[in-house]
Amino acid sequence: MGCCMSSEDRESRNRTDAIESQLRKDRIQMRNEVKMLLLGAGESGKSTILKQMKLIHDGGYTKEEREAFKEIIFSNTVQSMRVILEAMDTMELPLYHDANRNYAIIIMSMLPQIEGDRMPHEVAVAVQNLWLDPNVQQAFQRSREYQLNDSAKYYFDSIDRIAKPTYIPTDQDVLRSRVKTTGITETTFLIGDLTYRMFDVGGQRSERKKWIHCFENVTALVFLVAISEYDQLLFEDETVNRMQEALTLFDSICNSRWFVRTSIILFLNKIDRFKEKLPISPMRNYFSDYD
């Protein structure tokens, strides 16, 4: 009698075996999984790091994926020129060449989002001529006084190529494109036998409350700091220095109970831009204890 097993018992045993088998697989998978959380203040370069990981470890971008970045790149380019023109108005700095006023009107009349797979010819010509205006260049040199994308100069210098009918964004074009991160974005890729899951979360203050959802079982935390922004102010609060905000945020994370057992990696980003700015904008002007 004890050797007999009812059909219900067999089904129960099979379910138990299946659950235990799945748990074993999950444990093996967890041992081979690295979960990394990217944190940092807004504009620190978290999304760019994820793009670089995709290029290096996930086969890069297909032609279709690259083409999907066109509208973003077109909009980044035009909006950057618009921001400069608005800053010039605030600075009471007129265009050096009167003939460029018509080009400024074209830029200022554009919608924030450019749709289509080609940049309008008149827009490309306007950007090209305005970028050559000496006073636009002067306003660009003062970009720490307002909110300008780091990619502005790169796209302005590449306007001839970007405006071609056959244009396909390059790796560098994609890396420099900018879309504000809202919510949480996950990127997964393989390196050897390990599966890396990287989470990018919005860096602006309004987005930080969402970080809590990523904290559980994090293998490592990568905190990014754009050291080139030591002389710039926050996008969301133009009374706060960006570097000071990063220092405050880093301190709060290091002392957070959520990360007591988590490895923390400090990643200093945008070093090339930092080297360019330091000779003309001394750090001691913003951090008196720096020598």
NORWO-V473518 format. One record per residue. N is the residue number from 1. RES is the residue in one letter. NEAR is the number of other ideal C-beta (glycine too) atoms within 8 Angstrom. D_CENTER is the distance of its C-alpha to the mean C-alpha in Angstrom with 1 decimal. Layout:
BEGIN
n->{N	N}
res->{RES	RES}
near->{NEAR	NEAR}
d_center->{D_CENTER	D_CENTER}
END
This chain:
BEGIN
n->{1	2	3	4	5	6	7	8	9	10	11	12	13	14	15	16	17	18	19	20	21	22	23	24	25	26	27	28	29	30	31	32	33	34	35	36	37	38	39	40	41	42	43	44	45	46	47	48	49	50	51	52	53	54	55	56	57	58	59	60	61	62	63	64	65	66	67	68	69	70	71	72	73	74	75	76	77	78	79	80	81	82	83	84	85	86	87	88	89	90	91	92	93	94	95	96	97	98	99	100	101	102	103	104	105	106	107	108	109	110	111	112	113	114	115	116	117	118	119	120	121	122	123	124	125	126	127	128	129	130	131	132	133	134	135	136	137	138	139	140	141	142	143	144	145	146	147	148	149	150	151	152	153	154	155	156	157	158	159	160	161	162	163	164	165	166	167	168	169	170	171	172	173	174	175	176	177	178	179	180	181	182	183	184	185	186	187	188	189	190	191	192	193	194	195	196	197	198	199	200	201	202	203	204	205	206	207	208	209	210	211	212	213	214	215	216	217	218	219	220	221	222	223	224	225	226	227	228	229	230	231	232	233	234	235	236	237	238	239	240	241	242	243	244	245	246	247	248	249	250	251	252	253	254	255	256	257	258	259	260	261	262	263	264	265	266	267	268	269	270	271	272	273	274	275	276	277	278	279	280	281	282	283	284	285	286	287	288	289	290	291}
res->{M	G	C	C	M	S	S	E	D	R	E	S	R	N	R	T	D	A	I	E	S	Q	L	R	K	D	R	I	Q	M	R	N	E	V	K	M	L	L	L	G	A	G	E	S	G	K	S	T	I	L	K	Q	M	K	L	I	H	D	G	G	Y	T	K	E	E	R	E	A	F	K	E	I	I	F	S	N	T	V	Q	S	M	R	V	I	L	E	A	M	D	T	M	E	L	P	L	Y	H	D	A	N	R	N	Y	A	I	I	I	M	S	M	L	P	Q	I	E	G	D	R	M	P	H	E	V	A	V	A	V	Q	N	L	W	L	D	P	N	V	Q	Q	A	F	Q	R	S	R	E	Y	Q	L	N	D	S	A	K	Y	Y	F	D	S	I	D	R	I	A	K	P	T	Y	I	P	T	D	Q	D	V	L	R	S	R	V	K	T	T	G	I	T	E	T	T	F	L	I	G	D	L	T	Y	R	M	F	D	V	G	G	Q	R	S	E	R	K	K	W	I	H	C	F	E	N	V	T	A	L	V	F	L	V	A	I	S	E	Y	D	Q	L	L	F	E	D	E	T	V	N	R	M	Q	E	A	L	T	L	F	D	S	I	C	N	S	R	W	F	V	R	T	S	I	I	L	F	L	N	K	I	D	R	F	K	E	K	L	P	I	S	P	M	R	N	Y	F	S	D	Y	D}
near->{3	3	4	5	6	6	5	6	8	9	8	8	9	8	8	8	8	8	8	8	8	8	8	8	8	8	8	8	9	7	6	8	11	9	10	13	14	13	13	13	12	10	10	12	11	14	11	10	15	13	10	9	13	13	11	6	9	9	3	7	9	6	6	6	8	12	10	7	13	10	12	10	13	12	11	15	15	13	10	14	15	11	13	15	13	9	14	13	7	7	9	5	7	6	12	8	6	5	7	13	8	7	13	12	8	11	15	8	5	10	4	5	6	12	4	7	5	7	11	8	7	7	13	13	9	13	15	10	11	16	12	6	12	6	11	16	9	9	13	11	7	10	11	8	6	10	5	11	9	10	11	16	7	9	14	12	7	9	13	8	7	14	10	7	4	4	11	7	11	7	8	7	12	12	10	12	12	10	6	6	12	5	8	9	10	8	11	7	11	7	6	4	3	9	10	13	11	14	12	13	17	12	13	10	7	7	12	10	6	10	10	7	6	10	9	4	4	12	9	12	13	11	12	13	14	15	11	12	11	12	10	7	9	11	7	7	7	6	4	9	11	14	12	8	11	14	8	8	11	11	8	8	12	8	5	8	4	7	12	6	3	10	6	10	8	7	9	6	12	11	9	7	10	11	7	8	11	9	4	5	8	5	10	8	6	8	8	4	4	6	3}
d_center->{67.9	65.2	64.3	63.6	60.1	59.7	57.2	55.3	55.1	54.0	51.2	50.1	50.2	48.2	45.5	45.5	45.3	42.4	40.5	41.2	40.1	36.8	36.3	37.1	34.5	31.9	32.8	32.5	29.1	27.8	29.2	27.2	23.9	21.2	19.0	16.0	13.9	10.6	11.0	10.4	10.5	8.3	6.3	7.0	4.4	4.7	3.1	4.7	7.4	8.1	8.6	10.7	12.6	13.4	14.7	16.7	18.0	17.9	19.6	16.8	16.6	19.9	21.1	20.8	17.1	16.5	18.7	16.7	13.9	16.6	16.6	12.9	13.6	17.0	15.7	13.1	16.1	18.6	16.8	16.1	19.8	20.7	19.0	21.0	24.2	23.9	23.4	26.5	28.4	27.7	28.7	31.7	30.9	32.4	31.7	33.8	35.2	36.6	36.2	32.4	32.9	33.2	29.9	28.3	30.0	28.4	24.9	25.6	27.2	24.3	22.7	19.0	18.4	20.0	21.5	23.2	22.7	24.0	23.2	26.4	28.5	29.3	25.7	25.1	28.3	27.4	24.0	25.9	28.8	26.9	24.8	28.2	29.5	30.2	29.3	25.9	25.3	26.7	24.4	21.4	22.7	22.7	19.0	18.7	21.0	18.7	15.1	14.1	10.9	10.9	11.3	14.5	17.1	16.0	16.4	19.5	21.0	20.5	21.8	25.0	23.4	20.9	23.9	26.1	27.3	26.6	22.9	20.7	17.1	17.0	14.7	13.5	13.2	10.9	8.7	8.6	8.3	6.3	7.0	7.1	7.0	10.7	12.7	12.2	11.0	13.1	13.3	16.7	18.2	21.4	22.4	26.2	27.6	24.6	22.2	18.7	16.9	13.4	12.0	8.6	9.5	8.7	9.1	11.4	15.0	15.9	13.6	14.8	18.1	16.7	15.9	19.6	19.7	17.9	20.1	23.1	24.0	20.8	21.6	19.2	16.5	13.9	13.1	10.6	11.9	11.0	14.8	14.8	14.4	17.8	19.4	17.0	17.2	15.1	14.0	16.0	18.8	19.9	22.5	20.2	19.0	15.3	16.7	19.4	17.1	15.3	18.8	20.1	17.5	18.0	21.7	21.7	19.9	22.3	25.2	24.2	26.8	24.1	23.2	26.7	26.9	23.3	22.3	19.6	17.8	16.5	14.0	14.2	11.4	11.8	15.5	16.5	15.6	17.4	20.4	20.6	20.6	22.8	26.1	25.8	24.2	25.9	24.2	27.6	27.4	24.7	25.7	29.5	29.9	27.9	30.4}
END
